[in-house]
Amino acid sequence: QVQLVESGGGLVQVGGSLRLSCVASGRTINIYNMGWFRQAPGKEREFVAAITRSGITTYYANSVKGRFTISRDNAKNTLYLEMNSLKTEDTAVYYCAAKAGTPIQVTTTDGMDYWGKGTLVTVSS
């Protein structure tokens, strides 16, 4: 089993930046496709960004394209999400997720196999 622990959440003003981290233990992340999802108050969990095992291909929700960047450092067993130009609508609990095998369905909640417990990001105006 792989365990995922997110960190880096906090309170930031509109237009600010945050860098989220997800550290994996138990297994090396180089065997997993990785992704970030979020759940805002009163809304369902939604896809934010994903990156394939190779790191060659990335996927982004339209709402964060151009503002967020997903990356991975397999040597550190860590996944990152650089968040820039933050908006109040970005307020949510952000979850790190992993999927073994092919990168198919990495943009869907049901497609992921393992989840962290989340880190809260609050963007204030």
C-alpha positions in Angstrom: 0.0 0.0 0.0 1.0 3.6 -0.6 0.2 6.3 1.9 -0.2 9.9 0.8 0.2 13.0 3.0 -0.6 16.5 1.8 0.8 19.7 3.2 1.1 23.4 2.3 -2.5 24.5 2.6 -3.4 27.6 4.4 -4.9 31.1 4.2 -4.0 33.3 1.3 -5.4 36.4 -0.3 -6.8 36.7 -3.8 -4.0 36.8 -6.3 -1.6 35.1 -4.0 0.3 31.8 -4.4 0.6 28.5 -2.5 2.6 25.4 -3.2 1.1 22.1 -2.1 3.1 19.0 -1.5 2.1 15.3 -1.3 4.7 12.9 0.2 4.2 9.2 -0.5 5.5 6.4 1.8 5.3 2.7 1.6 5.9 2.6 -2.2 7.8 4.8 -4.6 5.6 7.1 -6.7 7.3 6.2 -9.9 4.9 3.4 -10.3 1.9 5.7 -10.0 0.1 8.2 -12.1 -0.7 11.1 -9.7 -3.3 13.8 -9.4 -4.8 16.6 -7.4 -8.5 16.9 -6.7 -10.5 19.4 -4.5 -13.8 19.6 -2.8 -15.3 23.0 -2.0 -18.0 23.6 0.6 -21.3 22.5 -0.8 -19.8 21.0 -4.0 -18.7 17.5 -5.1 -15.1 16.5 -5.4 -13.6 17.6 -8.7 -10.5 17.1 -10.7 -7.8 19.7 -10.7 -4.6 18.3 -12.3 -2.9 15.0 -13.1 0.5 13.8 -14.3 1.4 10.5 -15.8 4.0 8.1 -14.4 6.5 9.2 -17.0 5.8 12.9 -16.3 5.5 13.5 -20.0 1.8 14.3 -20.0 -0.2 16.6 -17.7 -3.9 17.3 -17.5 -5.6 20.3 -16.0 -9.2 21.3 -15.3 -10.2 24.3 -17.4 -10.7 26.4 -14.3 -7.0 26.2 -13.3 -5.2 26.1 -16.7 -2.6 28.8 -16.8 -2.6 29.3 -13.1 -1.7 25.9 -11.5 1.2 23.6 -12.4 1.5 20.0 -11.3 4.9 18.4 -11.1 6.6 15.4 -9.5 10.0 14.6 -8.0 10.2 10.8 -7.9 13.5 10.8 -6.1 11.8 12.6 -3.2 8.6 10.6 -3.5 6.8 13.9 -3.7 4.0 15.4 -5.9 3.6 19.2 -6.1 0.9 21.6 -7.1 2.0 25.2 -7.7 -1.0 27.5 -7.3 -0.8 31.0 -8.6 -3.2 33.9 -9.1 -5.5 32.3 -6.6 -9.2 33.1 -6.7 -11.9 32.8 -4.0 -13.4 29.9 -6.0 -10.2 27.9 -5.4 -11.1 27.6 -1.7 -11.4 23.9 -1.0 -9.8 20.9 0.6 -7.2 19.6 -1.8 -6.5 15.9 -2.1 -3.6 14.0 -3.5 -4.4 10.8 -5.3 -2.5 8.0 -7.0 -3.4 5.4 -9.7 -1.4 2.3 -10.6 -1.1 1.1 -14.1 -2.2 3.0 -17.1 -2.9 6.8 -17.1 -6.4 6.2 -18.3 -9.1 7.9 -16.2 -6.6 10.0 -14.1 -8.9 12.9 -14.5 -11.8 11.3 -12.7 -12.3 10.7 -9.0 -13.4 7.1 -9.5 -10.4 6.4 -11.6 -7.9 6.9 -8.7 -6.9 4.1 -6.4 -5.3 5.8 -3.3 -6.1 9.1 -1.5 -4.5 11.4 1.0 -6.6 13.0 3.7 -6.5 16.5 2.3 -5.1 19.9 3.1 -7.3 23.0 3.3 -6.7 26.0 1.1 -8.7 29.2 1.9 -8.6 32.2 -0.4 -9.9 35.4 1.0 -10.9 38.6 -0.8 
